[in-house]
Structures are given as structure tokens and as C-alpha cells.
Amino acid sequence: MSSRSISPSMLDTETLSSLDSLEGIQSLKPRGGTLPLLLRYVPRGELINAVYPGLLVAVTIALASTFLSAHYGAPVMLFGLLFGMAFHFLHEDGRCVAGIEFASRSVLRTGVALLGVRITISQIASLGIVPVVTVMASVATTILVGALLAPRLKLGRIFGVLSGGAVAICGASAALAIASVLPRDENSERDTILTVVAVTALSTLAMILYPILVTWLDFDHVKAGLFLGGTIHDVAQVIGAGFMISPETGDIATYVKLLRVAMLLPVVSAISWAVLRNSKEGGKRKGPLVPTFLMGFALLVLINSTGYLPKLAVDAATEISRWCLVTAIAALGMKTSFKSLIVVGWRPVGLMVVETVWIAVLGLLSVKYLV
């Protein structure tokens, strides 16, 4: 039997699950066959042979999504999701399954780690103590609201943490990062997709409405930037809303937003620790306390803070991060069917609307009375 006839469904479930992290990806060796000649002498040739078909599909969807986003102005993540869901059949069985799993997990974590290159310690320090404390309080309480309200809406507490983190930190990117350390079940991909779709829609709506609100409230450039950066979900929408008002507002909004992105490290680390604590077996933890990709995130923040990282390298890492996240969202879309989204009803969206209102009210109160 040739290696071309090997199906990922013939691989061990335990072997496929090794794609769940960057901390120990194992080689996937085809059973009963040999590798193509070109891959026999390449490091991790077995892994490449297993994942390249599905990964290639995810990259192709990312390319198409980026093209359409650039030409029509819609969020690239939304295009990636919808196109990915149209190719859901590729994840049901066949040669693409392993690559889709790899893209939705390992490629995702690489993209999240590279987000650290956008942040410096001096940017955070330049904001002063009030925005820092406000952001920390907003992030913590928004996640808490999600976790407490979700069971009352007959949703899992895990979904409340996922949605609250997405709203509080950085939208789709935070949803993907948090989902990567949460316990996995049959609804994990569906919940992640729901969160990404809802938070993208709410972020776009906020980008349109919040500049009108801060103008009506007669906020100056500083207050407007603090509010927009502290309340809008996705980075792209924060930049769009801020520069609608003025370059100064746009710069301040971007710094505040990056401060919220920096909260990704402690929040995801805390969630990872809680998950590991609740999954003890024989008194031993399963996996590292802080996932490797978060260590990479923190390391890149420190390196970028030294000022020795060339702008070309920062721009390149930022672009690679964006491509990784779009590729991962395309893979997540392929793992989810439209039918599984329809059956959940209005409650998840309602929960995220409440979380959005909560963080907006906190932002307004802090800007009005503390700045």
C-alpha cells in the first residue's frame, strides 16, 4: 500500500491528539507504507506527509479571505470562518483531517505567540496607572460576568469564560487563544466558532456606533481614545474607530487596546492553571503550568521592549501572526457545520451582548470620573 492511500482516520487517536499543542508534536508515521521519496530525508517528514493536504486547504482559504477582505472591507476572520464552514466535509473523513487539526491548534498557537511582538513595556507604562487598573478590572469582571451569567442562560460555564475573555481582551484572537487551553468536548469547536462570529459582529457594530457616542458626549481626544481602546473588541476595529476621530485618538486607542492584548498572558495562564488543577490524576498535573506559546508571547514582549528588534522584523512577525490566525480560523470553520450553529439559539449571542454592554459601561464610568 502506498503512502498516498493512507487516510488520517487510520492513525491512532492518541497520535492525532498530539497535534493539540506546540509542546510535543509527535511524528505521524503511515501504517503499511513508506513516505514519498522527497520526504524521507526531511526532518519531521512523517508529520509533513500527514498534515500538508489539510494545511494547504486552510492556507488557500486564508488567501481567498484576505483577498476579499482587502477588496470589500469586511473582516477577514469572518470570511475565513464562512469559507471554512463551506468545506466542512473535508473534516469528516479523508486525507485532510490531520492537517485541519494541525492548523486549528498548532498554527493557532504560533499566531497567538507572535502577537507579543506588537507590545512593549514602555507602551503600557506610558498610559499611566488609571488606564492600567481600569483595563485589569474590566477584563476580570467581564470574564466573571460571563462565567456567572452563562449557567443562568442554560449555557456552560466554560462558554461564559470563553465569550467573556473574547469580549474583554481582543475579540477573535482572544477567543482562539482561550479555546486552545479550555477542556475539549464535542461542542468545543462549535462554541469557539459562535464566539468568533458574535464577537466580530459586535466589534464591527461598536466601531460604527462608539465614535458617534464619544462625539455626542463631547470627549476630548484622550478620553475618546481611552474609551474606544478599552471597550471595542478587535484590534482592527479599534484602529478604525480611533482614526475616524483623529490621529491622536487613534494612537491612544491603539496603545490601550494593546494593553488589553497584553492581558492575554495572565488570563490564559490562569485559565490553563485552573484547567490543569481540575484535571489532576494521581496528584500530578497534565502538561506545563504555562503553555509554551504563552511563554513565547511573553518573551517577544520583552525582546520588543528592548528596542533592538528592527521594525522590519516586527512587521514581518505581525504579518505572519495574522496569516497564522486566519489559517487557524479557516480550519476551525472546516471543523464546524452550519447545522450545529443553528441549534444553539439566541442565548450565546444574548450573553455576549450583555458582556459587551458591561465593559462599555465600565469604560464610560472610568473615563468620565477617573481621567
TARADA-V330173 format. One record per helix or strand of 3 or more residues. SS is the DSSP state (h for helix, s for strand). FROM is the first residue (numbers start at 1). LEN is the number of residues. Records with the same first field share a line. If there is no record, write none. Layout:
SS=FROM-LEN ; FROM-LEN
This chain:
h=3-3 ; 8-3 ; 13-8 ; 37-3 ; 45-28 ; 76-11 ; 88-4 ; 97-22 ; 121-6 ; 128-25 ; 157-12 ; 172-8 ; 188-29 ; 221-11 ; 235-11 ; 247-31 ; 292-14 ; 311-24 ; 338-5 ; 347-24
